[in-house]
Amino acid sequence: MKPSVTPSLTGSPASSASPGRQRGLQASAFAQPGAPALAGPEGIRYDFNYGCRVQVPQDGWRVRMHDLDTANVLFDEVLGAGEIATSRRKYYVRFRLEVFDGPRRVFSHSFDAAGRRVRVVVGSGAIGDAMAWMPAFEAFREQHGCDLTVQMAASLHALFEAGYPRIAFAAPAEAAADVDADVPLPLYATYRVGAYRPLSDRDHQPTDLRVSSLQDFASYMLGVPALERRPRIVVADRTRTIAQPYVCIATQASAQCKYWNNPQGWPALVAHLKARGYRVLCIDRDREFGAPGATNVMPEGAEDFTGARPLQERASLLAHADFFVGLGSGLSWLAWAVGAPVVLISGFSHPKAEFQTPWRVINFHACNSCYNDTRHEFDDSDFGWCPRHAGDAFRYQCTKAITAEHVTRVVDRLIAAHGQRH
């Protein structure tokens, strides 16, 4: 059988994959590990750090890699002394390794992370990505019984430490010195979770982010069941600080296509919520955000709770809100995680892209779901990205066509269904 995966030998060119979205990883940005961390018999070394890796001490020894779940032989080649064979597939595969000296099988090992040190590197500092992916990390830890460390931005640790006490958290700088083979318990496996460009790259991601939900994408990368799982966020301060009924909103985003681009939308919604007896708290980080000539400002009539507040403070506000209204952004994921009903307004992404909410607002009469269109790749360097109508009058039609009346009707149905929670 012709191998479906070929080796990447020490000294071979780095992958040309480049990052996708703000969560993207660039393969060439990661230094290739040194010698594999684990010692096998007769001078063989192996591990699963950034792919399945095997080093042989003698010329002419044959390395064979199997995928135990698909029953495929992925690699079968003869190596030279000291060469390291590395699988092209860098996401989770349940490998079986075999090393032969002629007909003699010198070494055999099937992937088993039980009690072993495993690291997951998060290729994004975005709140929404971390929220979406943490449940898959915990599912991986439970499935394998491993000693799991998640490497992510230090600013996100406080959100997860109480809810995931069996996972250790490390910032990138803390983890950098902990990959050598001579530490007491060397790293058995490392997985780097993020979207790579081109999105057709199947060496680093088993599927295209555009055709799955954000949560499922991480599940596929780590080989756990693709289920919707609500993140476990323990709100540190459960004290309600605002006596009156209130609603939280978040109106800012990392690209203009993610905004609610109907100019009458937010002001009319805020006025409607206030008429219904709610205080309306805007909890965005930025009061104003955008690109030159395209500044987005906090809606008139909303109370200013913007600023560089700790995420746990926002989580506390959301936990006591009657509901949340926002976009396809991290604060919507945070609201969902703490149990607040979420009205999610979006046109650039298909409803399958985020978590399921019965209060999703999208107008299918207009151009929509370009983010999930496999003919286009989202360009996070272009704040004004609009791949279908960048040069015509229909730019951002997806959310310009979402009227205030559309959203207020959804909000009124939510209020009727849930009542006020205060």
N, C-alpha and C positions, 0 to 999 in steps of 0.2 A: 504494500500500500504506500503510495506517495505521501510523505509527511505533509500534514496540513499546517504545521507551524515549523518554521526554520529557525536555526540558532542565531543569536546575536552574540558573536564572540567578542571577548575583551578587545577594545580598540576599534570596534566597528563604528560607523557613523551614527550619531544620535538621531532619534526619530525626528521627522519634520513636523510632527503634530504641534499645533499651536492652541492657545486657550480659547474656550468658548464662553461667552457671557462674562459676567464678573466672577463666576464660579469656575472659570476654566483653569486647567492645568497645562503647562507647556512641558512636554516630556524632556526636552533638551535642557530645561532649567534645573533638573534634578541631577546631581552628581551620581554617576553610577557607583553603587556600593563596591567595596574592595572585594577581597576573597569571601566566598560564602561563609556564613557565621557558624555553621554546625559541622562537626567532625564525624565523618563516617569511617568505615574500616579501610585500612591499607592506604591512608593518605587522601581519601576522597573527602571533599567538602561540598556541602549543599545547604540551601535554605530556600525560602519563598519570599524573599525581600525584593519587591519589584519584579515579579515573575518567578518562575521556577528556575533555580540556578544550580548548576552542578560543575564542579571542577575535578578533573582527573589527574593523577600524578604521572601516568605512563602514556607513551605513544601507543596508539592503536586500540585503546579501550573504547568500547561502544556505549553510548548513552541512549536510553530509550525513555520517552515520556508518554504517559497515557492519561487520558481524561477518564476517570473511573465512572463518572455519571453518564457519559455518552458512549462509552466503550470504543473510543477512537484512539489509535496510536497517533500522537501529535508530532513526535520527533524521534528519529532513529538514525544516528550518525556516529561515525568514528572521529574521535578528537585526538589532538596532539597533547603532549605532556604539558600540564599547567594551564591548558585552555579551559575557559569557562563557557559552557553552553547556557544560554538564557532564553527562555520561552518568549516568543513575541507577545503572547497574551499576558497582560499585566494585571487584569482584574482577577477575581477569585475563580480558580479552577481546582477541583479536587484531583490533584495530580497523583500519579504513581510513578516513581523513579526506579529505573533499573540500570545498573552498570555491569558490563560484561568484559572479561578478558578472554577473548576467543569464545569458546562455548561455556566457560566458567562464569557463573553469575557471582560477581564480587559483592554487590550491594543491591538491596531492594528496600524501598520506603514508600508507604502510602501516607498522604497528607493526614495528619492528626494533630490538631492544635490544642487538644485537651491539656490544661495545665501549662501551656506554653505562652510565651510573651508574643503578642501580636499588636501591631500598630496600624491605625487608620489615620491617614493624613487627609485633612479636609482642604480642598483646593479652592477655598473661598472664605472671605470674611463676612459674607452676607448673612443677615439674621435668618431670612427665609430659608436659605439652603441648609443651615445648621438645624433649624426647626424640622425641616422635612426629613433630614437624613438621620438624626439621632436615633429614632426608633429602629431603623435598620441596623445601626451599629450595635444596639442592645440585643436585637434578635440574633445577630451574628455571634455575640459573646455567649448568649444562652445556648445557641445551637452547637457550639464547639467547646464550651466549657473552658475558654481560654482566659488568659490574663491580659485584658485589653486596655490599651492606651489610645485615646483620641487626641490627635494633635490639631489644634485649631486656635484661632485668635484668642488671646488671653481675655479680651473684653467679653467673650461669650461664656466663659467658664461658669460664672456665678448663676447663669440661667439653668444649668444642667446638673451641677454637682450634687444637689440634694435629691433630685429625681432619679439619678443614675449612680447610686453609691458604689456599685461594683465596677464602674469604669473610672480609670485614672485619666486626668486631663493634663495636657502639656502644651505650652506655647512653642512655636517653632524653634526659638533660641534654646529652650530647655531641652528639646529633643535632639538637637544637632550632635551633642557629644555622646549620645546613648545608642549608637548603632554599631560599635566595634565588636568584633568577635570575642574579645577577651573580657567582656563584662560577665558577672556571675551567671546571669541567665540571658544568653544572647537572644536577639530578636529572631523568632521563628519565621514570621511573615509580616509583610508590609503591604498595605493597599492604599492607593491614592485615589480618593473619590472626588470627581469633578468632571465637567464636560470638556472634551478635547475637540479642537478643530483640526482638520475638517470633521464635521459631525459624522461623516462616513467612516472615520477611523475606527476600526474594530480591533485594534491591538490593545487599546486602553479602555474601551467601553463596549460592552456586548450589544448595546442597542442604541438607537438614535434618540436623544432627549426629546426631540420634537414629536415622537410618536408614542410617548408614554407620559405618565404623570411624573412630577418631580420626585415624589416618594418612591415610586416604582423603579425609577432610574437607579437609585442607590441600592435598592434591593437586588436588582439584576446584577449590579457590579459585585455584590458580596455573596450572591448565591443563597439568599434567604427568600421565603415566600413573599410575593409581591402583594402585600395587603396594605390597606390604609390604616395607619396607626397614629393615634393622637400623641404628640410628644408629652412626656411627663415633666411638667414645670411645677415646682413647689414654690408658691409665692411666699417670699420671706416675711413680708408684713401683711397680715390679713386684716388689719384695721381699716375700717371704712372712714376716710377723711372728709368726704363730701356727703352731707346729709341729704341734699336734694337729689331727685332722680336725674341722671345724666347719661349722655351718649358720648362715646369717643369717636373721633374721626381722624383719618390720616389721608392727606391729599397729595403728598409729594412722592416722587418716584425717581428712578435712576435714568429714565429716558422719556422723552415727550410722548411717545406712543403708549406708554403705560398710564398716562394721566386720564382723568375725565375731562376731555377737551371741549365739552359744551360750556361756553362762557356763562350761561345762566344756571348751570347745574348746581354747583356747590352753594352759592348764595341762596338759591330758592330752597334747597334741601335744609340748610341751616335754619332759615326762617320757618319752614314747616315744622321742624323738630322743636323749635322754641315755642311755636304756637301750640304744640302738643304737650307743653309743660316741662320739656327737658332743658337742662343746661347742655351745651355742646362744647366739648373740650377737644381742641386740636392737639394731638400728641406727637406730631411729626418732630424729627430732630431739627429741621430747618424751617424757619418761618417763611423764607424766600429761597427758591432754588430754581435752577435752569441753566440755560446757555445764554450768551450775549444776544440780546434782542428777544429772548423767550423766557422771561422770568415768571415763575409761578408763585403766587402769594397766598398766604393763609386766607381762607374765605372770610369775608366781612360778616360780623356777627358771632363768629366762633370765639371761644375763650382761649387765650394763648397759653398752652401748656407745652410749647416747643422748647428746644434747647437740648444741650448735651446731658440729659438726665440718665441715670443708671437704668438699664433695661428692667431691673427688678422693680423700680419705681413705676415704670410704665405697666409692667405686669400687674402690679397692685391696683392701679387705676382701672385696667381692663377687667380685672376679676370682679369689680363691683359695678361696672357699667351695665346698663340695661341691654345694650348691644353695641356693636362697633360697625362703622361704615368705612370701607377703605378700598384699596386697589390691589392688584396682584403684587403685593410687596411683603416685606418681612413682618410688619406690624399686623397684617391680616393673619399671618401664620401664628404670631404670638397671641393674638386675641382668641383664635381657634384653640390654641393649646391650653389656655387658662379657662376655657369653657364659655366664653362670651359668644352669643349668636353673632354671626358675621354676615353682613351685606357686602358682597364683593363685586365691585364694578370693574369690568374689563371687556375690551374688544380685541386687543392685539393677541391675547392668548385664548385658546379654546378652554371651555370649562373643565375638560379632563386634565389640564395642565397642573392645576392646584388641587387642594383638598376639596371634598364634596361639601357644599352648603346648599340648603334649600332656598337660600336668599341670594343666589347668584344673579347678576344683572348683565345681560349681553343682548345686543340687538342683531339678530341674524338677518334682518333686511338689509343691513349695511355690510360693506366690506369688513371682514373679521378674520381672526385667527391666523394672521400672517406669521406669528411666531412659531406656530405648529405646522406651517407649510414647508414641506421638504424641498421645495424649490428655492428657499431662501434660508440664509443663516443670519441670525441676529448679530448685529455689529455693535457691541457695547462701547466702542470708541466713538460712535456717531450718535450724539444725543438726539438728533432729529431724524433717526432712522424711520423710514416708512417705505418699505420695498416696493409696494405696488403703486403708490400714488405720490411719490416724493416731489414730482414736478407738476402736479395738477391741482385742481380745486377740491379733489376728494381726499387730500392729505388728512390723516387722522379721522376719517369719516367714521371709523369703527366706534369711537366714543363721542364724537360730535353728535352722532345720531341717537345717543342715549339721552333722552329728555329728563328733565327734573320730574315730570309727572310719572314717568316710568319708575324711577327710583322711589318716589314717595309712595307709590302704590305698593311696592314691595315692602317698604318700611312699615306701612300701615297693616299689611298682612302679618308681618312679624309681630307687631305690637298686639294685634288681636290674638295671635297664637300663643304668645308667651306672657302677655301682661307685663307689668313693671316688676322688676326683681328687687327693688330697693326695700 
